[in-house]
Amino acid sequence: MAKTKNPSNPFSTGGGGVHFEAHVQASFVALMLTGVYAPYYYCK
């Protein structure tokens, strides 16, 4: 008997993670340029 594959999420296989990463990076750059501390970003 052949094993059937579980279908993958199209967001995961279609580059959705890269799109999300670009949004997160853009948010951090905007926060750095405005001088605001990013959440979960430790600064002394």
PLY file of the C-alpha trace (Angstrom):
ply
format ascii 1.0
element vertex 44
property float x
property float y
property float z
element edge 43
property int vertex1
property int vertex2
end_header
0.00 0.00 0.00
1.27 3.42 -0.89
1.44 6.02 1.83
-0.52 9.18 1.14
1.15 12.49 1.84
-0.43 15.06 4.08
-1.06 18.23 2.08
1.15 21.19 2.96
-0.08 24.61 3.80
0.30 26.86 0.70
1.48 29.74 2.90
4.36 27.61 4.20
5.46 26.29 0.82
4.82 29.47 -1.18
7.23 31.86 0.50
4.90 33.20 3.15
7.66 33.08 5.73
9.87 35.32 3.63
7.05 37.84 3.27
6.46 37.81 7.04
10.20 38.19 7.72
10.36 41.27 5.48
7.48 42.85 7.42
9.16 42.16 10.76
12.47 43.60 9.54
10.75 46.71 8.19
9.04 47.21 11.55
12.34 46.97 13.41
14.00 49.45 11.03
11.13 51.89 11.50
11.42 51.57 15.28
15.20 52.08 15.17
14.89 55.17 12.97
12.32 56.75 15.28
14.33 55.94 18.41
11.66 53.74 19.97
12.67 50.48 21.65
11.39 47.38 19.95
9.41 44.86 22.00
11.62 42.07 23.35
14.70 44.05 22.41
16.93 44.40 25.46
18.74 47.72 25.77
20.69 48.97 28.79
0 1
1 2
2 3
3 4
4 5
5 6
6 7
7 8
8 9
9 10
10 11
11 12
12 13
13 14
14 15
15 16
16 17
17 18
18 19
19 20
20 21
21 22
22 23
23 24
24 25
25 26
26 27
27 28
28 29
29 30
30 31
31 32
32 33
33 34
34 35
35 36
36 37
37 38
38 39
39 40
40 41
41 42
42 43
